[in-house]
Amino acid sequence: MSSRRSVDPDESIQRMAAHARLKHISIDHVIPGMFVAGVDVPWYRTPFLSHRWRVEDVATIQQMKDCGIRIVTIDISKGKDVRAAARDHKSGAAGIPASREAVEAPQQPVRPETASAHAMYAEAQEAMERIFADLEHNLPPSPAAAKAVVSDILTQIADDRAALMAQYAFHKLKRFDGSLAAHSLDTCILSLIVAAESGLDEPKQFQLGLGALLHDVGYARLPHNLVRRRDECSDQERLLLRQHPELGIATLAELEGLDNDVRRVVAEHHERGDGSGFPSARTQDAISELAKIVGIIDWYDGMISRRGGRPAMLPHDAVRRLFLAGEKNQFDKSLIEIVIRSIGVYPAGSLVRLNTGEQAVVVAINPQHRLKPHVKIIGGPRGESYASPLCLDLAAQTEDREPRSVAQVLDPAHDRVNVAMYLDDIHKEAA
């Protein structure tokens, strides 16, 4: 019996509202005051830091035209609507078409967010593999390719953060031994999710994303076999591995126009607030804010990844390690709090037992209710499997029965549960 995704009325309303606020219009209909949510030209072919910004003046519109933009997606909840363009035209504003028919542009169909996340992740993974293949041939990383990946991730986070987190968890579970490219992409995704949660402005988010993508480029200058087994090497080998931040800076020295914030992420992502990090033993105030975020995520992602035969740690246990590291001042406590709020106490991909005795897979977090994630209930209290998993938001339950809650975190390997199949269903159901 095939599983069917349960319909959450509140979620459906929110998604319909999100789609309704987006409109696709011609560049000729754009006016100052509109909020751009997307364009039909890749980010790296434009002069703009991202594809989400408020149009301030006519000169910006001309820049958009000059770089070939023809269709613009606007967010009418954050800026002027096309109806405002018509009113401005009647008031004598320049650059607005006279005909009413030209003002309203037809809505284009929007891909289901989760399916979009699946495609975006696959494309980003391919781009990162090419970047690291070039590095292994002593070619510098492509700035255009890196910028395109960051831009796509930022857009996906804005559209549907939960879907991207599910993809992150799915690929983490499926990989037997993660590559540098995969780790860099995953570090970038989680770092940008944390940045969005922390309220970091868009230019800083973009620099953070680039720094996270490139933070481990120095490893490409070290023996591949040594890097692969870096969690189980000798003291002498560890000293060699600790050179990778400086080797990364040397690699990026060949690139022009790279922001200093990006270079600092590469140089400082292994520094720790208590001075125990490397290569410079910096303390809290001397480490850049962006490097602090990437440092936390780099460590977390490494813990929940399989490497060189070392098994992955359960995400919940890794979250506990993060908390303890914050208590020891290895990391900024306030940042640790934001990270845990972003990834959840029970991150997507966790297998849990509920207070009812049922087994469930966490498929998404509730940022405001960290102990009450969205789950798929897959088995009953007597060990029986449910033919159709029950999708449930633990933070939004009815009062006609005792509320379900997480009672225990389980080890999927011990309980012989293929968690990935329940995450893989998400993008299939949405397609």
C-alpha positions in Angstrom: 0.0 0.0 0.0 1.6 3.3 -1.0 2.0 6.0 1.5 0.0 9.2 1.1 1.1 12.6 2.5 -1.5 13.9 4.9 -2.8 17.3 4.2 -2.3 20.0 6.9 -4.8 22.8 6.3 -2.6 25.5 7.9 0.4 24.4 5.8 -1.7 24.5 2.6 -3.0 27.9 3.4 0.5 29.2 4.1 1.9 27.8 0.9 -1.0 29.2 -1.2 -0.4 32.6 0.4 3.4 32.3 -0.3 2.6 31.6 -4.0 0.0 34.3 -4.2 2.4 37.0 -3.1 4.8 36.2 -6.0 4.2 37.6 -9.4 6.2 37.2 -12.7 6.4 40.4 -14.7 8.3 41.9 -17.6 11.3 44.0 -16.8 9.5 46.8 -18.6 6.9 46.8 -15.8 9.4 47.1 -12.9 9.3 50.3 -10.8 11.3 51.6 -7.8 9.8 50.2 -4.6 9.2 46.7 -5.9 10.9 43.8 -4.1 12.7 41.4 -6.4 12.4 37.7 -5.5 14.0 36.3 -8.6 15.1 36.9 -12.2 15.5 34.9 -15.4 19.3 35.3 -15.5 21.8 33.3 -13.3 23.1 35.3 -10.4 26.7 35.3 -11.6 25.8 37.0 -14.8 24.5 40.0 -13.0 26.1 42.8 -10.9 23.8 42.2 -7.9 24.9 40.4 -4.7 21.7 38.3 -4.7 18.4 38.0 -6.5 16.4 39.2 -3.5 16.4 43.0 -3.0 14.3 46.1 -3.2 14.6 48.2 -6.3 15.6 51.7 -5.1 15.8 53.7 -8.4 15.5 53.8 -12.2 19.2 53.3 -12.6 19.0 49.9 -11.0 16.2 48.9 -13.4 18.5 50.0 -16.3 21.3 47.8 -14.9 18.9 44.9 -14.8 18.0 45.5 -18.5 21.7 45.8 -19.5 22.6 42.4 -18.1 19.8 40.7 -20.1 17.0 40.3 -17.5 13.6 40.1 -19.1 11.3 38.4 -16.5 11.3 39.5 -12.9 9.6 37.7 -10.0 8.4 40.3 -7.4 7.2 39.7 -3.8 4.2 42.0 -3.3 4.3 41.3 0.5 7.6 43.2 0.7 7.2 45.8 -2.0 5.0 47.5 -4.5 2.5 45.5 -6.6 2.0 45.8 -10.4 -1.2 47.7 -9.5 1.0 50.3 -7.9 2.9 50.5 -11.2 -0.4 51.3 -13.0 -1.2 54.0 -10.5 2.3 55.5 -10.8 1.8 55.6 -14.5 -1.4 57.5 -14.2 0.4 59.9 -12.0 3.0 60.5 -14.6 5.8 58.2 -13.5 8.4 57.4 -16.1 9.1 53.9 -17.5 5.6 52.4 -16.9 3.7 51.0 -19.9 0.5 52.8 -21.0 -1.7 49.8 -21.7 -3.5 48.2 -18.8 -3.1 44.8 -20.5 0.7 45.1 -20.3 0.7 45.7 -16.6 -0.7 42.4 -15.3 1.6 39.4 -16.1 0.2 35.9 -16.0 1.2 33.7 -13.1 3.6 31.0 -14.1 3.3 27.6 -12.4 5.6 27.1 -9.4 7.4 23.8 -8.9 6.6 22.0 -5.7 9.1 23.3 -3.2 10.4 19.9 -2.1 10.9 18.6 -5.6 12.8 21.9 -6.3 15.0 21.3 -3.3 15.8 17.8 -4.6 16.8 19.2 -8.0 18.8 22.1 -6.5 20.7 19.8 -4.2 21.7 17.5 -7.1 22.8 20.3 -9.3 24.8 21.9 -6.5 26.5 18.6 -5.7 27.6 18.3 -9.3 29.0 21.8 -9.3 30.9 21.2 -6.1 32.4 17.9 -7.5 33.6 19.8 -10.5 35.2 22.5 -8.3 37.1 20.0 -6.3 38.1 18.0 -9.4 39.6 21.3 -10.7 41.4 21.8 -7.4 43.0 18.3 -7.6 44.4 19.4 -11.0 45.8 22.6 -9.5 43.2 24.8 -11.0 41.7 27.5 -8.8 38.0 27.2 -7.9 35.6 28.9 -10.3 34.1 32.0 -8.6 31.1 32.0 -11.0 30.3 28.4 -10.2 30.6 29.0 -6.4 28.5 32.1 -6.6 25.8 30.3 -8.5 25.6 27.5 -5.9 25.3 30.0 -3.0 22.6 32.0 -4.9 20.6 28.8 -5.5 20.8 27.7 -1.9 19.7 31.2 -0.6 16.7 31.1 -2.9 15.8 27.6 -1.8 16.1 28.6 1.9 13.7 31.5 1.3 11.3 29.3 -0.6 11.2 26.2 1.7 13.9 25.7 4.3 12.3 22.5 5.6 12.6 20.8 2.2 16.2 21.6 2.0 16.9 20.3 5.5 15.2 17.1 4.5 17.4 16.8 1.5 20.5 17.4 3.6 19.5 14.6 6.0 18.6 12.3 3.2 22.0 12.6 1.5 23.8 12.4 4.8 22.1 9.0 5.5 22.7 7.7 2.0 26.5 8.4 1.7 28.9 5.7 2.8 31.9 8.0 2.9 31.4 11.7 2.2 33.7 13.6 -0.2 35.2 17.0 0.5 32.8 18.4 -2.1 29.8 16.9 -0.3 31.0 18.2 3.1 31.6 21.7 1.7 28.1 21.8 0.2 26.4 20.5 3.4 28.4 23.0 5.5 27.3 25.8 3.2 23.6 24.7 3.4 23.5 24.5 7.2 25.6 27.7 7.7 23.2 29.7 5.5 20.2 28.3 7.4 21.8 29.5 10.6 22.5 32.8 9.0 18.8 33.2 8.0 17.8 32.3 11.5 20.2 34.8 13.0 19.0 37.7 10.9 22.3 38.2 9.1 21.8 40.6 6.2 21.9 39.3 2.6 25.4 40.6 1.6 26.8 38.9 4.7 24.8 35.7 4.1 26.3 35.6 0.6 29.9 36.0 1.9 29.2 33.4 4.5 28.0 31.0 1.9 31.1 31.5 -0.3 33.4 31.0 2.7 31.5 27.8 3.7 31.8 26.4 0.2 35.5 27.1 0.0 36.5 26.5 3.7 38.3 23.2 3.0 39.9 24.0 -0.4 43.3 23.6 1.3 42.8 19.9 1.8 43.1 19.6 -2.0 46.8 20.3 -1.7 47.3 17.4 0.7 47.5 13.6 0.0 44.0 12.4 -0.8 44.4 9.2 1.4 45.5 11.3 4.4 42.5 13.6 4.1 40.1 10.6 3.8 41.2 9.1 7.1 41.8 12.4 8.9 39.8 11.3 11.9 42.1 8.4 12.6 45.7 9.6 11.9 48.9 10.0 13.8 50.0 13.1 15.7 52.6 13.9 12.9 49.9 13.5 10.2 47.5 15.6 12.2 50.1 18.5 12.2 50.2 18.2 8.4 46.4 18.3 8.2 46.3 21.4 10.4 48.0 23.3 7.6 44.9 23.2 5.4 43.5 26.6 6.4 46.8 28.3 5.4 46.9 26.1 2.2 43.4 27.2 1.5 44.3 30.9 1.7 47.3 30.3 -0.6 44.9 28.6 -3.1 42.5 31.5 -3.0 45.3 34.1 -3.4 45.0 33.4 -7.1 41.5 34.7 -7.2 40.7 38.4 -7.7 37.8 40.2 -6.1 37.3 37.8 -3.3 35.9 39.5 -0.2 38.1 39.5 2.9 35.2 38.0 4.9 35.4 34.9 2.7 39.2 34.6 3.2 38.7 34.9 7.0 36.3 32.0 7.0 38.8 29.8 5.2 41.6 31.0 7.6 39.7 30.9 10.9 37.0 28.1 10.8 39.1 25.9 13.1 39.8 28.6 15.7 38.0 28.2 19.0 36.8 30.8 21.5 38.9 29.4 24.3 42.1 29.6 22.3 42.4 25.8 21.7 41.9 26.0 17.9 44.4 26.4 15.0 46.3 27.7 13.1 46.6 30.9 15.2 45.0 30.0 18.6 42.7 33.0 18.3 40.2 33.7 21.1 36.6 34.7 20.8 36.8 38.4 20.0 39.6 37.8 17.4 37.6 35.3 15.3 35.3 36.7 12.6 31.5 36.2 13.1 31.2 34.3 9.8 34.1 32.0 10.7 32.4 31.2 14.0 29.3 30.0 12.3 31.2 27.9 9.7 33.4 26.5 12.5 30.4 25.3 14.5 28.7 23.8 11.4 31.9 22.2 10.1 32.3 20.4 13.4 28.7 19.3 13.6 28.6 18.1 10.0 31.8 16.1 10.5 30.3 14.4 13.6 27.2 13.2 11.8 29.2 12.1 8.6 30.8 8.7 8.0 34.5 9.1 7.3 37.2 6.5 6.5 35.3 3.7 8.3 34.3 5.9 11.3 30.5 5.6 11.9 28.4 8.7 11.9 27.2 10.1 15.3 23.5 10.3 15.8 22.4 13.9 15.1 20.8 14.3 18.5 24.1 13.2 20.2 26.0 15.7 18.0 23.6 18.5 19.1 24.4 17.6 22.7 28.1 17.8 21.9 27.5 21.3 20.5 25.7 22.4 23.6 28.6 21.2 25.9 31.2 22.9 23.7 29.3 26.1 24.1 29.3 25.6 27.9 33.1 25.2 27.7 33.4 28.5 25.7 34.9 26.6 22.7 32.1 28.3 20.7 30.0 31.4 21.2 27.0 30.3 23.4 24.6 32.7 21.6 25.6 31.2 18.3 25.2 27.6 19.6 21.7 28.6 20.7 20.9 29.8 17.2 22.4 26.7 15.6 20.3 24.4 17.8 17.2 26.4 17.0 18.0 26.1 13.3 18.7 22.3 13.2 16.5 21.2 16.1 17.1 19.2 19.2 15.9 16.3 17.1 17.2 17.1 13.6 15.6 15.9 10.4 16.5 12.3 9.9 16.3 11.3 13.6 14.6 8.1 14.6 12.6 8.5 17.8 10.2 6.6 20.0 7.1 8.5 21.1 5.4 8.5 24.5 2.8 6.1 22.9 5.5 3.6 22.1 5.3 4.3 18.4 8.4 4.7 16.2 8.7 7.9 14.1 11.1 9.6 11.8 11.7 13.4 12.2 11.1 15.0 8.8 11.2 18.7 9.8 11.8 20.9 12.9 9.6 23.5 14.5 11.9 26.5 15.2 9.5 27.8 17.8 8.9 24.4 19.4 12.3 22.6 19.3 11.0 19.6 21.3 8.0 19.1 19.0 9.2 18.4 15.4 7.2 17.2 12.4 7.3 13.4 12.2 6.3 10.5 10.2 5.0 7.8 12.5 6.1 4.5 10.9 5.4 1.8 13.5 3.2 0.9 16.4 4.0 0.2 20.1 4.2 -3.6 19.5 6.8 -3.3 16.8 4.3 -3.5 13.9 5.0 -1.4 10.8 2.4 1.0 9.5 1.6 0.5 5.9 0.9 4.2 5.5 3.1 6.4 7.8 1.1 9.1 9.6 2.5 12.6 9.1 2.1 14.7 12.3 3.2 18.1 13.6 3.8 17.4 17.3 3.3 21.1 18.0 -0.2 21.2 16.5 -2.2 18.3 17.8 -5.9 18.1 18.5 -7.3 17.7 22.0 -9.3 14.6 21.4 -6.5 12.4 22.6 -3.3 12.4 24.7 -0.7 14.5 22.8 2.2 12.6 21.3 5.7 13.6 22.3 9.3 12.4 21.8 10.3 10.1 24.6 13.6 8.6 23.3 16.0 8.9 20.4 16.8 5.5 18.7 19.7 4.2 16.7 18.4 3.3 13.2 21.2 0.7 12.8 20.2 -1.0 16.0 16.5 -1.0 15.2 17.1 -1.8 11.5 15.2 1.1 10.1 16.0 2.6 6.8 15.4 6.3 7.7 16.4 7.6 4.3 13.4 6.0 2.6 11.0 8.1 4.6 12.9 11.3 3.7 13.2 10.2 0.1 9.4 10.0 0.0 9.1 13.7 0.7 10.3 15.0 -2.7 8.4 12.1 -4.5 5.2 13.0 -2.8 5.6 16.7 -3.7 6.4 16.0 -7.4 
